[in-house]
């Protein structure tokens, strides 16, 4: 198994708009190298971009467990939960990411989740 070659191919697949192809290549790499943050992050992004939200959530939670100060993992986890309609669960991760790093995308995600919660009230909670 050529892990580096597979990672490079997965990156090319991801960047060319094929997140499913990227995920197929990345899954065995994460299995072989579970502590490799870059590979796990790319797999999470591939899952997110291919609407495999449970897979993205699992990878992002693993990244956060390993490094709770990973603002990007918190942001993408928040976006993943938001995309699944789980705004109440998303908001703390989005707010934490925005507090850790000033970024317009982070701030916009917080505003968007707060707006959804304001509009839908109790319905925006945790229906999964």
C-alpha positions in Angstrom: 0.0 0.0 0.0 1.5 3.3 -1.1 -0.1 5.6 1.5 1.6 8.8 0.3 0.7 8.1 -3.3 -2.9 7.3 -2.3 -3.0 10.5 -0.3 -1.8 12.6 -3.2 -4.4 10.9 -5.5 -7.1 11.5 -3.0 -6.1 15.2 -2.8 -6.3 15.4 -6.6 -9.7 13.7 -6.6 -11.0 16.1 -3.9 -9.7 19.2 -5.6 -11.1 18.1 -8.9 -14.6 17.8 -7.4 -14.8 14.0 -6.7 -15.1 13.8 -2.9 -16.5 10.2 -3.1 -13.3 9.1 -4.9 -11.2 10.9 -2.4 -13.0 9.3 0.5 -12.5 5.8 -0.9 -8.8 6.4 -1.1 -8.6 8.1 2.3 -10.5 5.6 4.4 -7.8 2.9 4.4 -5.1 5.6 5.0 -7.0 6.8 8.2 -7.3 3.2 9.3 -3.6 2.7 8.8 -2.6 6.1 10.2 -5.3 7.1 12.7 -3.2 9.9 14.2 -2.5 11.6 10.9 -4.5 14.8 11.3 -4.1 16.0 7.7 -5.5 12.8 6.3 -8.4 12.7 8.8 -9.3 16.3 8.0 -9.3 15.7 4.3 -11.5 12.6 4.8 -13.9 14.7 6.9 -14.1 17.4 4.2 -14.6 14.7 1.5 -17.5 13.2 3.6 -18.9 16.7 4.1 -18.7 17.6 0.4 -20.4 14.3 -0.6 -23.2 14.7 2.1 -22.0 11.8 4.2 -22.7 13.8 7.3 -22.4 11.0 9.8 -18.9 10.1 8.5 -17.8 13.8 8.6 -19.1 14.2 12.1 -17.2 11.1 13.3 -14.0 12.2 11.8 -14.3 15.8 13.1 -15.2 14.6 16.6 -12.0 12.4 16.5 -10.0 15.5 15.5 -11.5 17.6 18.3 -10.9 14.8 20.8 -7.3 14.8 19.8 -6.9 18.6 19.7 -9.8 20.5 21.4 -8.2 23.8 20.2 -8.6 22.9 16.5 -10.7 25.8 15.4 -11.2 24.5 11.9 -12.5 21.1 13.1 -14.9 22.9 15.4 -16.1 25.1 12.5 -16.5 22.2 10.0 -18.3 20.1 12.7 -20.6 23.0 13.3 -21.2 23.3 9.6 -21.8 19.5 9.4 -24.4 19.7 12.2 -26.0 22.8 10.6 -26.2 21.0 7.3 -28.1 18.2 9.0 -30.5 20.6 10.6 -29.0 20.2 14.0 -28.6 24.0 14.7 -28.7 23.8 18.4 -25.8 21.3 18.5 -24.0 23.3 15.8 -24.0 26.7 17.4 -21.5 26.0 20.3 -19.0 24.6 17.9 -19.5 27.5 15.5 -19.2 30.0 18.3 -16.1 28.4 19.7 -14.4 28.4 16.3 -15.3 32.1 15.8 -13.9 32.9 19.3 -10.6 31.1 18.5 -10.0 32.6 15.1 -11.3 35.8 13.5 -12.7 34.7 10.2 -15.5 36.1 8.1 -16.8 32.6 7.2 -16.8 31.6 10.9 -18.7 34.7 11.9 -21.2 34.2 9.1 -21.8 30.6 10.1 -22.6 31.8 13.7 -25.0 34.4 12.4 -26.7 31.9 10.1 -27.2 29.3 12.9 -28.5 31.9 15.3 -30.9 33.1 12.7 -32.2 29.6 12.1 -32.7 29.1 15.8 -34.5 32.4 16.1 -36.8 31.6 13.2 -37.7 28.0 14.1 -37.5 28.1 17.9 -37.9 24.7 19.4 -38.0 22.9 16.0 -34.3 23.7 15.3 -33.0 21.5 18.1 -31.8 18.0 17.7 -34.1 16.2 15.3 -31.8 13.6 13.8 
